[in-house]
Amino acid sequence: MGSEIKCRMRFGKQTSEGKALLETSEIIFRGDFRLKIPFRDVQSAEVTGDELQLRTAEGVAKFELGTGLAEKWKEKILHPKSRIDKLGVKADAQVTLIGFNDEAEDDDFLQEISERTRNVARPRAGIGKTEAECIFLKAETHSDLARLSKISKTMRGATALWIVFPKGKPKAPENIAERDVFSVGRAAGLKDVKVVGFSATHTALKFVIPVSKR
């Protein structure tokens, strides 16, 4: 879901061609061996030539990314955007939350929203007309996702609709997969424009009204 590139990586005595993936809070390498480095574990990050060098307690990981990309990834690792910034929620924005039920897994997100804006609506049955700049729908099942059709009809202009759904393959028939989210969003006449790693367990996919239909 993040930035991905083919590259050569060295870690200790291991060297491999593979793919490096820069996620929201970690960098992942998949090749002849695999490595995952959470940003919080990075003690230092340097760029030498075309190489990004990340020092951790376990050793130094060296990614041959190219000079421009190495510098870019270094900055993202050392100064990552907050989740709320990646989701595009501006100060005092009008926000509507649907399907977030004050469960422990939602606490951090709800706190982040409350710190960014006080203009938050949490309707229990449908949302009617809305002037929301951002709508967040948490969808775990096909039943949850079916609400998207009605929600899309309330959107105006550049309203952003974020669908927050579980990562990975569905574990039960009623659970949804990424392809289901794309399909339902497009069927509602919306355009998918961005993906953000929402949490360790969920992904957020952004839909908007196509410019030609606003």
Beta strands, then each sheet from edge to edge (+ up, - down):
strand 1: 3-11
strand 2: 14-22
strand 3: 26-30
strand 4: 34-38
strand 5: 44-48
strand 6: 51-56
strand 7: 59-64
strand 8: 95-98
strand 9: 120-121
strand 10: 134-138
strand 11: 160-166
strand 12: 191-197
strand 13: 202-208
sheet 1: 4+ 3- 2+ 1- 7+ 6- 5+
sheet 2: 9+ 8+ 10+ 11+ 13- 12+
end
